[in-house]
């Protein structure tokens, strides 16, 4: 009888502790990101940057810096 009572108390304590841990985890979870507005470009995509000017003489690559210091 004593063992059954101790096991029951341990089970209740473990269940209460687990429920408390799940509740605390749900409080610490960050909120989901907001939904993008209609017509707005993808907010998480990198912005489009125009390419730099290409040098025709070097085949499209910029000329390296001179090493004459």
Jmol script that loads the backbone (N, CA, C; Angstrom):
load data "model"
ATOM      1  N   UNK A   1       0.824  -1.185   0.000  1.00  0.00           N
ATOM      2  CA  UNK A   1       0.000   0.000   0.000  1.00  0.00           C
ATOM      3  C   UNK A   1       0.871   1.252   0.000  1.00  0.00           C
ATOM      4  N   UNK A   2       1.933   1.210   0.779  1.00  0.00           N
ATOM      5  CA  UNK A   2       2.826   2.366   0.853  1.00  0.00           C
ATOM      6  C   UNK A   2       3.538   2.595  -0.473  1.00  0.00           C
ATOM      7  N   UNK A   3       3.948   1.518  -1.128  1.00  0.00           N
ATOM      8  CA  UNK A   3       4.648   1.644  -2.414  1.00  0.00           C
ATOM      9  C   UNK A   3       3.711   2.206  -3.477  1.00  0.00           C
ATOM     10  N   UNK A   4       2.470   1.749  -3.493  1.00  0.00           N
ATOM     11  CA  UNK A   4       1.491   2.257  -4.459  1.00  0.00           C
ATOM     12  C   UNK A   4       1.232   3.733  -4.230  1.00  0.00           C
ATOM     13  N   UNK A   5       1.182   4.171  -2.998  1.00  0.00           N
ATOM     14  CA  UNK A   5       0.972   5.583  -2.684  1.00  0.00           C
ATOM     15  C   UNK A   5       2.162   6.415  -3.133  1.00  0.00           C
ATOM     16  N   UNK A   6       3.370   5.922  -2.879  1.00  0.00           N
ATOM     17  CA  UNK A   6       4.571   6.655  -3.308  1.00  0.00           C
ATOM     18  C   UNK A   6       4.665   6.724  -4.829  1.00  0.00           C
ATOM     19  N   UNK A   7       4.359   5.633  -5.521  1.00  0.00           N
ATOM     20  CA  UNK A   7       4.376   5.651  -6.981  1.00  0.00           C
ATOM     21  C   UNK A   7       3.307   6.590  -7.548  1.00  0.00           C
ATOM     22  N   UNK A   8       2.151   6.600  -6.937  1.00  0.00           N
ATOM     23  CA  UNK A   8       1.094   7.519  -7.379  1.00  0.00           C
ATOM     24  C   UNK A   8       1.495   8.974  -7.172  1.00  0.00           C
ATOM     25  N   UNK A   9       2.108   9.274  -6.021  1.00  0.00           N
ATOM     26  CA  UNK A   9       2.552  10.643  -5.755  1.00  0.00           C
ATOM     27  C   UNK A   9       3.661  11.049  -6.717  1.00  0.00           C
ATOM     28  N   UNK A  10       4.586  10.126  -7.015  1.00  0.00           N
ATOM     29  CA  UNK A  10       5.662  10.428  -7.958  1.00  0.00           C
ATOM     30  C   UNK A  10       5.107  10.650  -9.362  1.00  0.00           C
ATOM     31  N   UNK A  11       4.127   9.875  -9.750  1.00  0.00           N
ATOM     32  CA  UNK A  11       3.516  10.042 -11.075  1.00  0.00           C
ATOM     33  C   UNK A  11       2.798  11.378 -11.180  1.00  0.00           C
ATOM     34  N   UNK A  12       2.064  11.754 -10.131  1.00  0.00           N
ATOM     35  CA  UNK A  12       1.388  13.052 -10.137  1.00  0.00           C
ATOM     36  C   UNK A  12       2.384  14.199 -10.191  1.00  0.00           C
ATOM     37  N   UNK A  13       3.477  14.079  -9.429  1.00  0.00           N
ATOM     38  CA  UNK A  13       4.496  15.131  -9.433  1.00  0.00           C
ATOM     39  C   UNK A  13       5.155  15.247 -10.809  1.00  0.00           C
ATOM     40  N   UNK A  14       5.450  14.099 -11.437  1.00  0.00           N
ATOM     41  CA  UNK A  14       6.063  14.118 -12.765  1.00  0.00           C
ATOM     42  C   UNK A  14       5.109  14.706 -13.801  1.00  0.00           C
ATOM     43  N   UNK A  15       3.849  14.350 -13.726  1.00  0.00           N
ATOM     44  CA  UNK A  15       2.862  14.902 -14.653  1.00  0.00           C
ATOM     45  C   UNK A  15       2.691  16.397 -14.481  1.00  0.00           C
ATOM     46  N   UNK A  16       2.636  16.849 -13.227  1.00  0.00           N
ATOM     47  CA  UNK A  16       2.501  18.279 -12.964  1.00  0.00           C
ATOM     48  C   UNK A  16       3.750  19.024 -13.434  1.00  0.00           C
ATOM     49  N   UNK A  17       4.935  18.444 -13.185  1.00  0.00           N
ATOM     50  CA  UNK A  17       6.180  19.076 -13.627  1.00  0.00           C
ATOM     51  C   UNK A  17       6.276  19.153 -15.135  1.00  0.00           C
ATOM     52  N   UNK A  18       5.853  18.110 -15.830  1.00  0.00           N
ATOM     53  CA  UNK A  18       5.871  18.125 -17.291  1.00  0.00           C
ATOM     54  C   UNK A  18       4.916  19.154 -17.867  1.00  0.00           C
ATOM     55  N   UNK A  19       3.721  19.237 -17.282  1.00  0.00           N
ATOM     56  CA  UNK A  19       2.763  20.236 -17.754  1.00  0.00           C
ATOM     57  C   UNK A  19       3.284  21.647 -17.502  1.00  0.00           C
ATOM     58  N   UNK A  20       3.918  21.863 -16.363  1.00  0.00           N
ATOM     59  CA  UNK A  20       4.486  23.170 -16.059  1.00  0.00           C
ATOM     60  C   UNK A  20       5.622  23.511 -17.021  1.00  0.00           C
ATOM     61  N   UNK A  21       6.449  22.534 -17.360  1.00  0.00           N
ATOM     62  CA  UNK A  21       7.548  22.772 -18.304  1.00  0.00           C
ATOM     63  C   UNK A  21       7.016  23.122 -19.693  1.00  0.00           C
ATOM     64  N   UNK A  22       6.001  22.425 -20.157  1.00  0.00           N
ATOM     65  CA  UNK A  22       5.413  22.744 -21.464  1.00  0.00           C
ATOM     66  C   UNK A  22       4.787  24.130 -21.475  1.00  0.00           C
ATOM     67  N   UNK A  23       4.138  24.503 -20.391  1.00  0.00           N
ATOM     68  CA  UNK A  23       3.528  25.833 -20.302  1.00  0.00           C
ATOM     69  C   UNK A  23       4.609  26.918 -20.334  1.00  0.00           C
ATOM     70  N   UNK A  24       5.708  26.728 -19.612  1.00  0.00           N
ATOM     71  CA  UNK A  24       6.791  27.706 -19.615  1.00  0.00           C
ATOM     72  C   UNK A  24       7.447  27.796 -20.991  1.00  0.00           C
ATOM     73  N   UNK A  25       7.563  26.671 -21.683  1.00  0.00           N
ATOM     74  CA  UNK A  25       8.157  26.696 -23.023  1.00  0.00           C
ATOM     75  C   UNK A  25       7.266  27.457 -23.994  1.00  0.00           C
ATOM     76  N   UNK A  26       5.965  27.295 -23.855  1.00  0.00           N
ATOM     77  CA  UNK A  26       5.062  28.019 -24.754  1.00  0.00           C
ATOM     78  C   UNK A  26       5.113  29.520 -24.491  1.00  0.00           C
ATOM     79  N   UNK A  27       5.427  29.928 -23.276  1.00  0.00           N
ATOM     80  CA  UNK A  27       5.541  31.356 -22.979  1.00  0.00           C
ATOM     81  C   UNK A  27       6.814  31.948 -23.568  1.00  0.00           C
ATOM     82  N   UNK A  28       7.877  31.159 -23.689  1.00  0.00           N
ATOM     83  CA  UNK A  28       9.154  31.664 -24.171  1.00  0.00           C
ATOM     84  C   UNK A  28       9.291  31.575 -25.678  1.00  0.00           C
ATOM     85  N   UNK A  29       8.405  30.919 -26.365  1.00  0.00           N
ATOM     86  CA  UNK A  29       8.482  30.761 -27.818  1.00  0.00           C
ATOM     87  C   UNK A  29       8.204  32.104 -28.493  1.00  0.00           C
ATOM     88  N   UNK A  30       9.032  32.522 -29.489  1.00  0.00           N
ATOM     89  CA  UNK A  30       8.794  33.803 -30.165  1.00  0.00           C
ATOM     90  C   UNK A  30       7.531  33.746 -31.021  1.00  0.00           C
ATOM     91  N   UNK A  31       6.879  34.873 -31.216  1.00  0.00           N
ATOM     92  CA  UNK A  31       5.668  34.875 -32.048  1.00  0.00           C
ATOM     93  C   UNK A  31       6.030  34.606 -33.514  1.00  0.00           C
ATOM     94  N   UNK A  32       5.110  34.075 -34.287  1.00  0.00           N
ATOM     95  CA  UNK A  32       5.399  33.808 -35.702  1.00  0.00           C
ATOM     96  C   UNK A  32       5.570  35.122 -36.464  1.00  0.00           C
ATOM     97  N   UNK A  33       6.324  35.122 -37.576  1.00  0.00           N
ATOM     98  CA  UNK A  33       6.520  36.356 -38.337  1.00  0.00           C
ATOM     99  C   UNK A  33       5.205  36.803 -38.969  1.00  0.00           C
ATOM    100  N   UNK A  34       5.037  38.102 -39.190  1.00  0.00           N
ATOM    101  CA  UNK A  34       3.791  38.585 -39.795  1.00  0.00           C
ATOM    102  C   UNK A  34       3.699  38.160 -41.265  1.00  0.00           C
ATOM    103  N   UNK A  35       2.483  38.029 -41.738  1.00  0.00           N
ATOM    104  CA  UNK A  35       2.275  37.671 -43.132  1.00  0.00           C
ATOM    105  C   UNK A  35       2.553  38.881 -44.013  1.00  0.00           C
ATOM    106  N   UNK A  36       3.169  38.669 -45.202  1.00  0.00           N
ATOM    107  CA  UNK A  36       3.436  39.800 -46.086  1.00  0.00           C
ATOM    108  C   UNK A  36       2.138  40.381 -46.628  1.00  0.00           C
ATOM    109  N   UNK A  37       2.157  41.652 -46.885  1.00  0.00           N
ATOM    110  CA  UNK A  37       0.985  42.334 -47.429  1.00  0.00           C
ATOM    111  C   UNK A  37       0.826  41.950 -48.901  1.00  0.00           C
ATOM    112  N   UNK A  38      -0.369  42.060 -49.414  1.00  0.00           N
ATOM    113  CA  UNK A  38      -0.618  41.769 -50.825  1.00  0.00           C
ATOM    114  C   UNK A  38       0.086  42.815 -51.685  1.00  0.00           C
ATOM    115  N   UNK A  39       0.767  42.377 -52.721  1.00  0.00           N
ATOM    116  CA  UNK A  39       1.462  43.286 -53.610  1.00  0.00           C
ATOM    117  C   UNK A  39       2.852  43.649 -53.122  1.00  0.00           C
ATOM    118  N   UNK A  40       3.194  43.290 -51.910  1.00  0.00           N
ATOM    119  CA  UNK A  40       4.527  43.588 -51.387  1.00  0.00           C
ATOM    120  C   UNK A  40       5.495  42.512 -51.892  1.00  0.00           C
ATOM    121  N   UNK A  41       6.705  42.917 -52.332  1.00  0.00           N
ATOM    122  CA  UNK A  41       7.650  41.880 -52.768  1.00  0.00           C
ATOM    123  C   UNK A  41       8.040  40.993 -51.591  1.00  0.00           C
ATOM    124  N   UNK A  42       8.624  39.871 -51.895  1.00  0.00           N
ATOM    125  CA  UNK A  42       8.991  38.914 -50.851  1.00  0.00           C
ATOM    126  C   UNK A  42       9.862  39.597 -49.801  1.00  0.00           C
ATOM    127  N   UNK A  43       9.398  39.691 -48.552  1.00  0.00           N
ATOM    128  CA  UNK A  43      10.148  40.446 -47.557  1.00  0.00           C
ATOM    129  C   UNK A  43      11.420  39.766 -47.088  1.00  0.00           C
ATOM    130  N   UNK A  44      11.552  38.453 -47.267  1.00  0.00           N
ATOM    131  CA  UNK A  44      12.723  37.750 -46.779  1.00  0.00           C
ATOM    132  C   UNK A  44      13.745  37.486 -47.884  1.00  0.00           C
ATOM    133  N   UNK A  45      13.470  37.950 -49.081  1.00  0.00           N
ATOM    134  CA  UNK A  45      14.386  37.757 -50.190  1.00  0.00           C
ATOM    135  C   UNK A  45      15.362  38.933 -50.221  1.00  0.00           C
ATOM    136  N   UNK A  46      16.588  38.674 -50.616  1.00  0.00           N
ATOM    137  CA  UNK A  46      17.591  39.737 -50.697  1.00  0.00           C
ATOM    138  C   UNK A  46      17.168  40.753 -51.752  1.00  0.00           C
ATOM    139  N   UNK A  47      17.428  42.039 -51.512  1.00  0.00           N
ATOM    140  CA  UNK A  47      17.050  43.047 -52.503  1.00  0.00           C
ATOM    141  C   UNK A  47      17.857  42.882 -53.792  1.00  0.00           C
ATOM    142  N   UNK A  48      17.257  43.255 -54.886  1.00  0.00           N
ATOM    143  CA  UNK A  48      17.918  43.143 -56.181  1.00  0.00           C
ATOM    144  C   UNK A  48      18.902  44.299 -56.311  1.00  0.00           C
ATOM    145  N   UNK A  49      20.166  43.958 -56.545  1.00  0.00           N
ATOM    146  CA  UNK A  49      21.208  44.973 -56.698  1.00  0.00           C
ATOM    147  C   UNK A  49      21.653  44.946 -58.151  1.00  0.00           C
ATOM    148  N   UNK A  50      21.679  46.114 -58.810  1.00  0.00           N
ATOM    149  CA  UNK A  50      22.124  46.110 -60.206  1.00  0.00           C
ATOM    150  C   UNK A  50      23.599  45.713 -60.291  1.00  0.00           C
ATOM    151  N   UNK A  51      23.974  45.010 -61.351  1.00  0.00           N
ATOM    152  CA  UNK A  51      25.378  44.603 -61.475  1.00  0.00           C
ATOM    153  C   UNK A  51      26.280  45.804 -61.682  1.00  0.00           C
ATOM    154  N   UNK A  52      27.538  45.644 -61.315  1.00  0.00           N
ATOM    155  CA  UNK A  52      28.491  46.734 -61.492  1.00  0.00           C
ATOM    156  C   UNK A  52      28.873  46.853 -62.962  1.00  0.00           C
ATOM    157  N   UNK A  53      29.451  47.977 -63.319  1.00  0.00           N
ATOM    158  CA  UNK A  53      29.875  48.202 -64.701  1.00  0.00           C
ATOM    159  C   UNK A  53      30.982  47.215 -65.060  1.00  0.00           C
ATOM    160  N   UNK A  54      30.928  46.675 -66.264  1.00  0.00           N
ATOM    161  CA  UNK A  54      31.912  45.680 -66.681  1.00  0.00           C
ATOM    162  C   UNK A  54      32.910  46.316 -67.643  1.00  0.00           C
ATOM    163  N   UNK A  55      34.135  45.921 -67.484  1.00  0.00           N
ATOM    164  CA  UNK A  55      35.197  46.425 -68.342  1.00  0.00           C
ATOM    165  C   UNK A  55      35.307  45.517 -69.557  1.00  0.00           C
ATOM    166  N   UNK A  56      35.148  46.079 -70.758  1.00  0.00           N
ATOM    167  CA  UNK A  56      35.154  45.285 -71.992  1.00  0.00           C
ATOM    168  C   UNK A  56      36.551  44.763 -72.284  1.00  0.00           C
ATOM    169  N   UNK A  57      37.579  45.528 -71.946  1.00  0.00           N
ATOM    170  CA  UNK A  57      38.952  45.131 -72.265  1.00  0.00           C
ATOM    171  C   UNK A  57      39.394  43.880 -71.496  1.00  0.00           C
ATOM    172  N   UNK A  58      38.905  43.699 -70.292  1.00  0.00           N
ATOM    173  CA  UNK A  58      39.334  42.553 -69.483  1.00  0.00           C
ATOM    174  C   UNK A  58      38.345  41.396 -69.550  1.00  0.00           C
ATOM    175  N   UNK A  59      37.375  41.461 -70.426  1.00  0.00           N
ATOM    176  CA  UNK A  59      36.432  40.369 -70.577  1.00  0.00           C
ATOM    177  C   UNK A  59      35.312  40.410 -69.560  1.00  0.00           C
ATOM    178  N   UNK A  60      35.005  41.551 -69.020  1.00  0.00           N
ATOM    179  CA  UNK A  60      33.896  41.695 -68.106  1.00  0.00           C
ATOM    180  C   UNK A  60      34.310  41.764 -66.655  1.00  0.00           C
ATOM    181  N   UNK A  61      35.594  41.515 -66.369  1.00  0.00           N
ATOM    182  CA  UNK A  61      36.049  41.582 -64.983  1.00  0.00           C
ATOM    183  C   UNK A  61      36.675  42.948 -64.729  1.00  0.00           C
ATOM    184  N   UNK A  62      36.506  43.506 -63.533  1.00  0.00           N
ATOM    185  CA  UNK A  62      37.158  44.787 -63.253  1.00  0.00           C
ATOM    186  C   UNK A  62      38.670  44.614 -63.206  1.00  0.00           C
ATOM    187  N   UNK A  63      39.368  45.661 -63.541  1.00  0.00           N
ATOM    188  CA  UNK A  63      40.837  45.587 -63.558  1.00  0.00           C
ATOM    189  C   UNK A  63      41.341  45.491 -62.123  1.00  0.00           C
ATOM    190  N   UNK A  64      42.356  44.674 -61.894  1.00  0.00           N
ATOM    191  CA  UNK A  64      42.879  44.551 -60.542  1.00  0.00           C
ATOM    192  C   UNK A  64      43.662  45.809 -60.160  1.00  0.00           C
ATOM    193  N   UNK A  65      43.832  46.068 -58.877  1.00  0.00           N
ATOM    194  CA  UNK A  65      44.579  47.243 -58.468  1.00  0.00           C
ATOM    195  C   UNK A  65      46.051  47.094 -58.817  1.00  0.00           C
ATOM    196  N   UNK A  66      46.708  48.189 -59.003  1.00  0.00           N
ATOM    197  CA  UNK A  66      48.132  48.131 -59.347  1.00  0.00           C
ATOM    198  C   UNK A  66      48.934  47.747 -58.108  1.00  0.00           C
ATOM    199  N   UNK A  67      50.011  47.021 -58.342  1.00  0.00           N
ATOM    200  CA  UNK A  67      50.849  46.592 -57.230  1.00  0.00           C
ATOM    201  C   UNK A  67      52.091  47.461 -57.093  1.00  0.00           C
ATOM    202  N   UNK A  68      52.071  48.625 -57.695  1.00  0.00           N
ATOM    203  CA  UNK A  68      53.208  49.548 -57.620  1.00  0.00           C
ATOM    204  C   UNK A  68      53.037  50.450 -56.430  1.00  0.00           C
ATOM    205  N   UNK A  69      53.425  49.999 -55.273  1.00  0.00           N
ATOM    206  CA  UNK A  69      53.282  50.822 -54.071  1.00  0.00           C
ATOM    207  C   UNK A  69      54.534  51.561 -53.790  1.00  0.00           C
TER     208      UNK A  69
END
end "model"
wireframe off; spacefill off
backbone 0.3
color backbone group
